[in-house]
Amino acid sequence: MERTLSIVKPDGVARGIVGEVVKRLEADNLKIIAMKMIHMTKAQAEGFYAVHRERPFFGSLTDFMSSGPAVVMVLTGENAIHRYRELMGATNFKEAAEGTIRRDFATDIEKNVVHGSDAPETAAFEIGYFFNAFEVNAR
């Protein structure tokens, strides 16, 4: 069993589609073992996305991610990282496959509704960024 982090970004929360995202996760047998709503500060968003600090989109990304509440979740399941990334669709929603979350709900490349870890090491860092051991249900 593998774990991954999922974020419903501020655009998804503002548009009221958290339930739709959760429905799709559960339909794909990805089990939610931790979930909470947060509102990151700019500094917290910068810490989370530090790997992108030198990229030209860093400022706008961290502004966006600190612009409103987001829902963070820990998912588990067989090949959870790959399966969730397939369910999310490509970062650029115009290139995402039909039926993916981003294809169905994103409005631009940055406001693409969801985030997911891209590797086990990334997932471990990202989960630890938002959750402590007592907040994650081991089942």
PyMOL CGO cylinders between C-alpha atoms (Angstrom):
from pymol import cmd
from pymol.cgo import CYLINDER

trace = [
    CYLINDER, 0.00, 0.00, 0.00, 1.24, 3.44, -0.93, 0.3, 1, 1, 1, 1, 1, 1,
    CYLINDER, 1.24, 3.44, -0.93, 0.41, 6.90, 0.42, 0.3, 1, 1, 1, 1, 1, 1,
    CYLINDER, 0.41, 6.90, 0.42, 0.12, 10.20, -1.43, 0.3, 1, 1, 1, 1, 1, 1,
    CYLINDER, 0.12, 10.20, -1.43, -0.92, 13.75, -0.68, 0.3, 1, 1, 1, 1, 1, 1,
    CYLINDER, -0.92, 13.75, -0.68, -3.92, 15.32, -2.36, 0.3, 1, 1, 1, 1, 1, 1,
    CYLINDER, -3.92, 15.32, -2.36, -4.78, 19.00, -2.27, 0.3, 1, 1, 1, 1, 1, 1,
    CYLINDER, -4.78, 19.00, -2.27, -8.02, 20.51, -3.48, 0.3, 1, 1, 1, 1, 1, 1,
    CYLINDER, -8.02, 20.51, -3.48, -6.62, 23.94, -4.28, 0.3, 1, 1, 1, 1, 1, 1,
    CYLINDER, -6.62, 23.94, -4.28, -8.30, 27.26, -3.40, 0.3, 1, 1, 1, 1, 1, 1,
    CYLINDER, -8.30, 27.26, -3.40, -10.11, 27.39, -6.76, 0.3, 1, 1, 1, 1, 1, 1,
    CYLINDER, -10.11, 27.39, -6.76, -11.71, 23.99, -6.15, 0.3, 1, 1, 1, 1, 1, 1,
    CYLINDER, -11.71, 23.99, -6.15, -12.77, 24.91, -2.62, 0.3, 1, 1, 1, 1, 1, 1,
    CYLINDER, -12.77, 24.91, -2.62, -14.17, 28.29, -3.76, 0.3, 1, 1, 1, 1, 1, 1,
    CYLINDER, -14.17, 28.29, -3.76, -16.18, 26.59, -6.53, 0.3, 1, 1, 1, 1, 1, 1,
    CYLINDER, -16.18, 26.59, -6.53, -17.64, 24.01, -4.13, 0.3, 1, 1, 1, 1, 1, 1,
    CYLINDER, -17.64, 24.01, -4.13, -16.27, 20.90, -5.83, 0.3, 1, 1, 1, 1, 1, 1,
    CYLINDER, -16.27, 20.90, -5.83, -14.46, 19.28, -2.90, 0.3, 1, 1, 1, 1, 1, 1,
    CYLINDER, -14.46, 19.28, -2.90, -17.25, 16.69, -2.69, 0.3, 1, 1, 1, 1, 1, 1,
    CYLINDER, -17.25, 16.69, -2.69, -16.89, 15.83, -6.37, 0.3, 1, 1, 1, 1, 1, 1,
    CYLINDER, -16.89, 15.83, -6.37, -13.14, 15.31, -5.95, 0.3, 1, 1, 1, 1, 1, 1,
    CYLINDER, -13.14, 15.31, -5.95, -13.72, 13.08, -2.90, 0.3, 1, 1, 1, 1, 1, 1,
    CYLINDER, -13.72, 13.08, -2.90, -16.37, 11.14, -4.80, 0.3, 1, 1, 1, 1, 1, 1,
    CYLINDER, -16.37, 11.14, -4.80, -13.91, 10.43, -7.63, 0.3, 1, 1, 1, 1, 1, 1,
    CYLINDER, -13.91, 10.43, -7.63, -11.18, 9.39, -5.18, 0.3, 1, 1, 1, 1, 1, 1,
    CYLINDER, -11.18, 9.39, -5.18, -13.48, 6.95, -3.43, 0.3, 1, 1, 1, 1, 1, 1,
    CYLINDER, -13.48, 6.95, -3.43, -14.83, 5.60, -6.73, 0.3, 1, 1, 1, 1, 1, 1,
    CYLINDER, -14.83, 5.60, -6.73, -11.23, 4.72, -7.66, 0.3, 1, 1, 1, 1, 1, 1,
    CYLINDER, -11.23, 4.72, -7.66, -10.74, 2.92, -4.31, 0.3, 1, 1, 1, 1, 1, 1,
    CYLINDER, -10.74, 2.92, -4.31, -8.31, 5.51, -3.00, 0.3, 1, 1, 1, 1, 1, 1,
    CYLINDER, -8.31, 5.51, -3.00, -8.94, 5.58, 0.74, 0.3, 1, 1, 1, 1, 1, 1,
    CYLINDER, -8.94, 5.58, 0.74, -8.76, 8.90, 2.59, 0.3, 1, 1, 1, 1, 1, 1,
    CYLINDER, -8.76, 8.90, 2.59, -6.86, 8.36, 5.84, 0.3, 1, 1, 1, 1, 1, 1,
    CYLINDER, -6.86, 8.36, 5.84, -6.50, 12.04, 6.82, 0.3, 1, 1, 1, 1, 1, 1,
    CYLINDER, -6.50, 12.04, 6.82, -8.24, 15.23, 5.74, 0.3, 1, 1, 1, 1, 1, 1,
    CYLINDER, -8.24, 15.23, 5.74, -8.46, 18.85, 6.86, 0.3, 1, 1, 1, 1, 1, 1,
    CYLINDER, -8.46, 18.85, 6.86, -9.12, 22.33, 5.56, 0.3, 1, 1, 1, 1, 1, 1,
    CYLINDER, -9.12, 22.33, 5.56, -6.25, 24.80, 5.81, 0.3, 1, 1, 1, 1, 1, 1,
    CYLINDER, -6.25, 24.80, 5.81, -5.47, 28.35, 4.68, 0.3, 1, 1, 1, 1, 1, 1,
    CYLINDER, -5.47, 28.35, 4.68, -1.76, 28.64, 3.97, 0.3, 1, 1, 1, 1, 1, 1,
    CYLINDER, -1.76, 28.64, 3.97, 0.12, 31.85, 4.53, 0.3, 1, 1, 1, 1, 1, 1,
    CYLINDER, 0.12, 31.85, 4.53, 2.39, 33.05, 1.72, 0.3, 1, 1, 1, 1, 1, 1,
    CYLINDER, 2.39, 33.05, 1.72, 5.40, 31.79, 3.72, 0.3, 1, 1, 1, 1, 1, 1,
    CYLINDER, 5.40, 31.79, 3.72, 3.81, 28.35, 4.19, 0.3, 1, 1, 1, 1, 1, 1,
    CYLINDER, 3.81, 28.35, 4.19, 3.06, 28.11, 0.46, 0.3, 1, 1, 1, 1, 1, 1,
    CYLINDER, 3.06, 28.11, 0.46, 6.65, 29.13, -0.30, 0.3, 1, 1, 1, 1, 1, 1,
    CYLINDER, 6.65, 29.13, -0.30, 7.92, 26.39, 2.02, 0.3, 1, 1, 1, 1, 1, 1,
    CYLINDER, 7.92, 26.39, 2.02, 5.70, 23.78, 0.43, 0.3, 1, 1, 1, 1, 1, 1,
    CYLINDER, 5.70, 23.78, 0.43, 6.70, 24.74, -3.13, 0.3, 1, 1, 1, 1, 1, 1,
    CYLINDER, 6.70, 24.74, -3.13, 10.37, 25.50, -2.29, 0.3, 1, 1, 1, 1, 1, 1,
    CYLINDER, 10.37, 25.50, -2.29, 11.52, 23.06, -4.98, 0.3, 1, 1, 1, 1, 1, 1,
    CYLINDER, 11.52, 23.06, -4.98, 10.11, 25.55, -7.55, 0.3, 1, 1, 1, 1, 1, 1,
    CYLINDER, 10.11, 25.55, -7.55, 11.68, 28.68, -5.97, 0.3, 1, 1, 1, 1, 1, 1,
    CYLINDER, 11.68, 28.68, -5.97, 13.78, 29.47, -9.06, 0.3, 1, 1, 1, 1, 1, 1,
    CYLINDER, 13.78, 29.47, -9.06, 10.95, 28.92, -11.54, 0.3, 1, 1, 1, 1, 1, 1,
    CYLINDER, 10.95, 28.92, -11.54, 9.22, 31.94, -13.12, 0.3, 1, 1, 1, 1, 1, 1,
    CYLINDER, 9.22, 31.94, -13.12, 5.79, 30.85, -11.85, 0.3, 1, 1, 1, 1, 1, 1,
    CYLINDER, 5.79, 30.85, -11.85, 6.84, 30.55, -8.17, 0.3, 1, 1, 1, 1, 1, 1,
    CYLINDER, 6.84, 30.55, -8.17, 5.44, 33.93, -7.09, 0.3, 1, 1, 1, 1, 1, 1,
    CYLINDER, 5.44, 33.93, -7.09, 2.07, 33.54, -8.78, 0.3, 1, 1, 1, 1, 1, 1,
    CYLINDER, 2.07, 33.54, -8.78, 1.77, 29.92, -7.60, 0.3, 1, 1, 1, 1, 1, 1,
    CYLINDER, 1.77, 29.92, -7.60, 2.42, 30.78, -3.97, 0.3, 1, 1, 1, 1, 1, 1,
    CYLINDER, 2.42, 30.78, -3.97, 0.12, 33.83, -4.18, 0.3, 1, 1, 1, 1, 1, 1,
    CYLINDER, 0.12, 33.83, -4.18, -2.64, 31.59, -5.53, 0.3, 1, 1, 1, 1, 1, 1,
    CYLINDER, -2.64, 31.59, -5.53, -2.09, 28.79, -3.02, 0.3, 1, 1, 1, 1, 1, 1,
    CYLINDER, -2.09, 28.79, -3.02, -2.29, 31.28, -0.14, 0.3, 1, 1, 1, 1, 1, 1,
    CYLINDER, -2.29, 31.28, -0.14, -5.32, 33.10, -1.57, 0.3, 1, 1, 1, 1, 1, 1,
    CYLINDER, -5.32, 33.10, -1.57, -7.95, 31.00, 0.18, 0.3, 1, 1, 1, 1, 1, 1,
    CYLINDER, -7.95, 31.00, 0.18, -8.70, 27.74, 1.94, 0.3, 1, 1, 1, 1, 1, 1,
    CYLINDER, -8.70, 27.74, 1.94, -7.57, 24.40, 0.53, 0.3, 1, 1, 1, 1, 1, 1,
    CYLINDER, -7.57, 24.40, 0.53, -8.40, 20.83, 1.54, 0.3, 1, 1, 1, 1, 1, 1,
    CYLINDER, -8.40, 20.83, 1.54, -5.43, 18.54, 2.14, 0.3, 1, 1, 1, 1, 1, 1,
    CYLINDER, -5.43, 18.54, 2.14, -5.82, 14.76, 2.28, 0.3, 1, 1, 1, 1, 1, 1,
    CYLINDER, -5.82, 14.76, 2.28, -3.66, 11.69, 2.68, 0.3, 1, 1, 1, 1, 1, 1,
    CYLINDER, -3.66, 11.69, 2.68, -4.70, 8.92, 0.33, 0.3, 1, 1, 1, 1, 1, 1,
    CYLINDER, -4.70, 8.92, 0.33, -3.71, 5.29, 0.44, 0.3, 1, 1, 1, 1, 1, 1,
    CYLINDER, -3.71, 5.29, 0.44, -4.10, 2.34, -1.91, 0.3, 1, 1, 1, 1, 1, 1,
    CYLINDER, -4.10, 2.34, -1.91, -2.24, 0.10, -4.31, 0.3, 1, 1, 1, 1, 1, 1,
    CYLINDER, -2.24, 0.10, -4.31, -0.11, 2.35, -6.56, 0.3, 1, 1, 1, 1, 1, 1,
    CYLINDER, -0.11, 2.35, -6.56, -1.85, 5.37, -5.01, 0.3, 1, 1, 1, 1, 1, 1,
    CYLINDER, -1.85, 5.37, -5.01, 0.56, 7.94, -6.46, 0.3, 1, 1, 1, 1, 1, 1,
    CYLINDER, 0.56, 7.94, -6.46, 0.21, 6.77, -10.05, 0.3, 1, 1, 1, 1, 1, 1,
    CYLINDER, 0.21, 6.77, -10.05, -3.53, 6.17, -9.78, 0.3, 1, 1, 1, 1, 1, 1,
    CYLINDER, -3.53, 6.17, -9.78, -4.19, 9.61, -8.30, 0.3, 1, 1, 1, 1, 1, 1,
    CYLINDER, -4.19, 9.61, -8.30, -2.03, 11.32, -10.92, 0.3, 1, 1, 1, 1, 1, 1,
    CYLINDER, -2.03, 11.32, -10.92, -4.01, 9.53, -13.64, 0.3, 1, 1, 1, 1, 1, 1,
    CYLINDER, -4.01, 9.53, -13.64, -7.27, 10.66, -12.01, 0.3, 1, 1, 1, 1, 1, 1,
    CYLINDER, -7.27, 10.66, -12.01, -6.01, 14.27, -11.77, 0.3, 1, 1, 1, 1, 1, 1,
    CYLINDER, -6.01, 14.27, -11.77, -4.93, 14.50, -15.42, 0.3, 1, 1, 1, 1, 1, 1,
    CYLINDER, -4.93, 14.50, -15.42, -2.12, 16.55, -16.96, 0.3, 1, 1, 1, 1, 1, 1,
    CYLINDER, -2.12, 16.55, -16.96, -1.06, 19.81, -15.27, 0.3, 1, 1, 1, 1, 1, 1,
    CYLINDER, -1.06, 19.81, -15.27, -2.22, 21.68, -18.37, 0.3, 1, 1, 1, 1, 1, 1,
    CYLINDER, -2.22, 21.68, -18.37, -5.94, 20.89, -18.32, 0.3, 1, 1, 1, 1, 1, 1,
    CYLINDER, -5.94, 20.89, -18.32, -6.12, 21.34, -22.10, 0.3, 1, 1, 1, 1, 1, 1,
    CYLINDER, -6.12, 21.34, -22.10, -3.82, 18.30, -22.43, 0.3, 1, 1, 1, 1, 1, 1,
    CYLINDER, -3.82, 18.30, -22.43, -5.58, 16.25, -19.75, 0.3, 1, 1, 1, 1, 1, 1,
    CYLINDER, -5.58, 16.25, -19.75, -7.51, 13.13, -20.73, 0.3, 1, 1, 1, 1, 1, 1,
    CYLINDER, -7.51, 13.13, -20.73, -11.30, 13.19, -20.91, 0.3, 1, 1, 1, 1, 1, 1,
    CYLINDER, -11.30, 13.19, -20.91, -12.93, 12.43, -17.57, 0.3, 1, 1, 1, 1, 1, 1,
    CYLINDER, -12.93, 12.43, -17.57, -10.00, 13.57, -15.43, 0.3, 1, 1, 1, 1, 1, 1,
    CYLINDER, -10.00, 13.57, -15.43, -10.49, 16.09, -12.63, 0.3, 1, 1, 1, 1, 1, 1,
    CYLINDER, -10.49, 16.09, -12.63, -8.42, 18.78, -14.33, 0.3, 1, 1, 1, 1, 1, 1,
    CYLINDER, -8.42, 18.78, -14.33, -10.04, 18.31, -17.73, 0.3, 1, 1, 1, 1, 1, 1,
    CYLINDER, -10.04, 18.31, -17.73, -13.49, 18.55, -16.17, 0.3, 1, 1, 1, 1, 1, 1,
    CYLINDER, -13.49, 18.55, -16.17, -12.92, 21.41, -13.71, 0.3, 1, 1, 1, 1, 1, 1,
    CYLINDER, -12.92, 21.41, -13.71, -9.69, 23.41, -14.27, 0.3, 1, 1, 1, 1, 1, 1,
    CYLINDER, -9.69, 23.41, -14.27, -9.91, 26.96, -15.61, 0.3, 1, 1, 1, 1, 1, 1,
    CYLINDER, -9.91, 26.96, -15.61, -6.21, 27.55, -16.37, 0.3, 1, 1, 1, 1, 1, 1,
    CYLINDER, -6.21, 27.55, -16.37, -2.83, 25.87, -15.92, 0.3, 1, 1, 1, 1, 1, 1,
    CYLINDER, -2.83, 25.87, -15.92, -2.38, 27.25, -12.39, 0.3, 1, 1, 1, 1, 1, 1,
    CYLINDER, -2.38, 27.25, -12.39, -6.01, 27.07, -11.25, 0.3, 1, 1, 1, 1, 1, 1,
    CYLINDER, -6.01, 27.07, -11.25, -6.18, 23.38, -12.03, 0.3, 1, 1, 1, 1, 1, 1,
    CYLINDER, -6.18, 23.38, -12.03, -8.18, 22.32, -8.93, 0.3, 1, 1, 1, 1, 1, 1,
    CYLINDER, -8.18, 22.32, -8.93, -5.90, 19.63, -7.48, 0.3, 1, 1, 1, 1, 1, 1,
    CYLINDER, -5.90, 19.63, -7.48, -2.33, 18.79, -6.54, 0.3, 1, 1, 1, 1, 1, 1,
    CYLINDER, -2.33, 18.79, -6.54, -0.83, 15.35, -6.03, 0.3, 1, 1, 1, 1, 1, 1,
    CYLINDER, -0.83, 15.35, -6.03, 2.58, 14.01, -5.05, 0.3, 1, 1, 1, 1, 1, 1,
    CYLINDER, 2.58, 14.01, -5.05, 4.74, 12.77, -7.93, 0.3, 1, 1, 1, 1, 1, 1,
    CYLINDER, 4.74, 12.77, -7.93, 6.92, 10.18, -6.16, 0.3, 1, 1, 1, 1, 1, 1,
    CYLINDER, 6.92, 10.18, -6.16, 7.15, 8.31, -2.83, 0.3, 1, 1, 1, 1, 1, 1,
    CYLINDER, 7.15, 8.31, -2.83, 9.86, 10.68, -1.52, 0.3, 1, 1, 1, 1, 1, 1,
    CYLINDER, 9.86, 10.68, -1.52, 7.80, 13.72, -2.46, 0.3, 1, 1, 1, 1, 1, 1,
    CYLINDER, 7.80, 13.72, -2.46, 4.71, 12.17, -0.87, 0.3, 1, 1, 1, 1, 1, 1,
    CYLINDER, 4.71, 12.17, -0.87, 6.57, 11.61, 2.40, 0.3, 1, 1, 1, 1, 1, 1,
    CYLINDER, 6.57, 11.61, 2.40, 7.73, 15.25, 2.51, 0.3, 1, 1, 1, 1, 1, 1,
    CYLINDER, 7.73, 15.25, 2.51, 4.33, 16.64, 1.50, 0.3, 1, 1, 1, 1, 1, 1,
    CYLINDER, 4.33, 16.64, 1.50, 2.34, 14.51, 3.94, 0.3, 1, 1, 1, 1, 1, 1,
    CYLINDER, 2.34, 14.51, 3.94, 4.71, 15.52, 6.74, 0.3, 1, 1, 1, 1, 1, 1,
    CYLINDER, 4.71, 15.52, 6.74, 4.36, 19.18, 5.78, 0.3, 1, 1, 1, 1, 1, 1,
    CYLINDER, 4.36, 19.18, 5.78, 0.64, 19.18, 6.59, 0.3, 1, 1, 1, 1, 1, 1,
    CYLINDER, 0.64, 19.18, 6.59, 0.02, 16.26, 8.97, 0.3, 1, 1, 1, 1, 1, 1,
    CYLINDER, 0.02, 16.26, 8.97, 1.61, 14.87, 12.11, 0.3, 1, 1, 1, 1, 1, 1,
    CYLINDER, 1.61, 14.87, 12.11, 1.58, 11.15, 12.95, 0.3, 1, 1, 1, 1, 1, 1,
    CYLINDER, 1.58, 11.15, 12.95, -1.49, 11.48, 15.18, 0.3, 1, 1, 1, 1, 1, 1,
    CYLINDER, -1.49, 11.48, 15.18, -3.58, 12.94, 12.36, 0.3, 1, 1, 1, 1, 1, 1,
    CYLINDER, -3.58, 12.94, 12.36, -3.11, 10.08, 9.90, 0.3, 1, 1, 1, 1, 1, 1,
    CYLINDER, -3.11, 10.08, 9.90, -5.32, 7.03, 10.35, 0.3, 1, 1, 1, 1, 1, 1,
    CYLINDER, -5.32, 7.03, 10.35, -3.06, 4.00, 9.89, 0.3, 1, 1, 1, 1, 1, 1,
    CYLINDER, -3.06, 4.00, 9.89, -5.80, 1.83, 8.36, 0.3, 1, 1, 1, 1, 1, 1,
]
cmd.load_cgo(trace, "trace")
